[in-house]
Amino acid sequence: MSTMTRRTVLRAMAAAPAMYLGIPKFAHAAEFNFKYANNLPITHPLNVRSQEAVDRIKRESNGRLDITIFPNNQLGGDTDMLSQVRNGGIELFTPSALVIATVVPVAAINAVGFAFANYDQVWQAMDGPLGAHVREAIGRANLYAFEKMWDNGFRQTTTSNRPVTSAADLDGTKIRVPVSPLSISMFKALSASPASLQFSEVYSALQTRIVDAQENPLPIIQAAKLYEVQKFCSLTNHIWDGYWFIANGRAFKRLPPDLQRLWETAFNEAGMKQRDDLKTMNQSIQADLESKGLKFNTTRPDSFQTALRKAGFYTEWKTKFGDQAWGLLEAVSGKLA
Ligand code: X2X
């Protein structure tokens, strides 16, 4: 390149807006490049609101904190992502309470069958003393839990062969559940035949009939297109499930206080919006899934609860979680065991 040409090119580069040249808008390289991984398709509100938070953090930190999102199990299934966030391979992850419970057992407490009757109870517990109790336990595992939990939803049961109207219909049903001791225990107590699989494998397991059934909140059934491989959707509302936004503990401590405050504000506020998104979606989602061919039915919650009680499910999990955590749960749910 002649001097003349090089000078011309350099002048052109200096004059051109950065975006035309593919140069990052922020003059300095980020001080912190973090990775955030999750298990959901990009259309799910968890990813939509996370992207907004990540954009905000980059903007308001003047590019100092740059977070890249890896959605949809791109970095592996939940078990992989959980070990990566613990060893620092990734800095952020949103495990469901059921999944983080494989490392922090008390975190599954919000998923005790039929504990919460509605969202008022859910947020009273999770934004209150029960949530604080779980966050502390997460902290002891050298992870940092952001204050606001994100919504996954009340879990519903889908099947390929028959609708579930009462507990008896689950008898012997091969049902996929998350990698979660509580889910296995609960569906065994209901006489089903549960198998733990990573979420990344659910669609194909249903398609190839390795299992006949699965259970997830409606927004996930929609986003992951599970209606393509399931026929019936029974509104069992058996578990309320949420996502903990967690960070690797050392990554959190590495951030200066102003960036800690910024990402706390950004992720907690985004989480509140994500809760609202699901609330709005829940008003129309059944109609949408019906139009895609899924057949809905309601169920009798008392038949499930009675079966769980008879099988000793509540007393077993009260012992496992301990009196303190159980007391915090029952302060909201009313007596369970
Ligand atoms: O794996 C599931 O079923 C999911 C997506 O709901 C969780 O993250 C627990």
Residues whose N, C-alpha, C, O or C-beta is under 5 A from the ligand:
A	BS01	X2X	S96 L98 P178 F199 E215 N216
